[in-house]
Structure formats: C-alpha cells, structure tokens
C-alpha cells in the first residue's frame, strides 16, 4: 500500500469517526430544541382562552400540541388572541360543556377545533 492510499484511508476513517460522534449529538440537540419549542407553545397556549376551549371540547391540550403542526397551533393562538368575542367566550367556557359545539359559532377556531375533535 502506498502512502497516498494510507493517508486517504486514515482521512476516511477520521471522517467516519467524526460522523459517528457528531450525528447523535446533533440529533439530541435538535430533540432538546424541539422540546423547548413545544414547552414554549404550551406556556403561551395556557395564557389564552384557547386552552380552556380545548378542554371544553374534550380535546387534550398535550395531544393537541403533539399532533397538530406548530404553524396551525400558532394560527389558532393568533385568532384567539385577536378575537372580539372574549366576553362571550368567557361566559360559555364558565358553563358546563355542552354535548354539541353548535352554539360556539362566535369562535374563530371552532371549525378547526371541531375537525380536530372529530378526528380524535
């Protein structure tokens, strides 16, 4: 074996070793970042009436955060925050959950939430 082949072999072995070490570290880092992002969403969700609406409709908030896309969750949160019917929402959410969600037509997210509830 000549010197060039030996150098190339050591370089490839070094790169493979680097890959074996760095890839799991990168995956763990991404998992932690995703977990922190979801925790941030959960905290922001808890501050909105949307979390109470989820509970009212029988949708588990943890499952909602896990299954729904972050873009959709943020869209729901923005709609809830910008809602003009907050006092009506509070009145409805303070009562016992109803069997149907037809009287929730004032909610900007009700169509999406009904679909989420139907799928689950």
N, C-alpha and C positions, 0 to 999 in steps of 0.2 A: 504494500500500500504506500503510495507516495504521500508527501507532506500535504499537498493540496486536498486530497481526499480525507486525510486525517483532520485537517482544520475544518473542513465543511461538515464532517461528521460531528465534531465537538460543538460547532455552532448550532447545528440542528438539534443536538441533544440538549444544549443550553436553552434554546428556544422552547423546546417541548417541556422542559422543567419549569420554565417561566410560565408557560401556558397552564400547566397543571397546578401551579401555586396561585396564579392571579385570577383564573377563571372562577373558582369557588369564592374567592374574596370579593370579586365584582358582583357575583350573584347575591351573596349575603348583604352587601352594601345596598343593592337595588331593593332587596326584600325589606330591609330596615327603612329605606326611604319611602317605599310604598306604604308600609305600616304607619309611619309618621303622618303621611298624607291622609290616609283614611282616618286616623285619630283626629286630625285637624278638621276633616269634614264632619266627623261625629260631634265634635265640640261645637262647630258652627250650626249644625242641624239642631242640637239641643237648645240653642238660643231662639229658635224660630218656632212658630206655631205649626210648622210642617211636621215636627216630631210628634206633636200631640195629635195631628190629623192622621198620621200613620197609625198611631196606637188606636185612635178612634175607629179606623177602618180595619183594624186587626192585622196590620202589616208590621212585622217585627223590624225595628229600626236597624238592628245589626245585620239581618238578612238583606234588607233594602240596601244598606251601604256596601255589602259584599257582592250582591248580584247585579246591581244597576251600574251603568257606566258613570264615571265621575262627571262627564260632561252633562249627562241628563240630571244627575243629582244637583249640580250647580245651577242648572237651568230651573229646576224646581225650587231651589232655595232663593234664587233671584226673583222668581214670580211671587213667592210667598212674602218676601221682604217688601216688594213693591205693591202689594195688594192694598186695595182701597176698602175692603170689607173686613177689616180686622176685628171691629167690634162685633159684627155678626158672627164671625168665625169663633170668637171667644164665647159667645152665647151658646152656639151649637156644641162646641167642644166641652163646655161645662156640664152638659146634659149627658145622660146615659147614651151609649152608642145605639143607633137605630139599625134595624135589620137591612135597610136599603140606604144607598147613598144618593138617592134622587134629590133630596132636599139640600144637597151640598152644591148646587149649581153655581153658587156665587164663587166657589173656589177655582182659582185659575189653573190648578193642577189636578182637578178632580178626574178628568178624562184619563190622564196618565196613571193616576193612582188606582182608578177602577180597573184598568188593564193590568196593572201590577198585581192587584188583589185577585183578579180572575185567573191569571197565570199560575199563581201560587195556590 
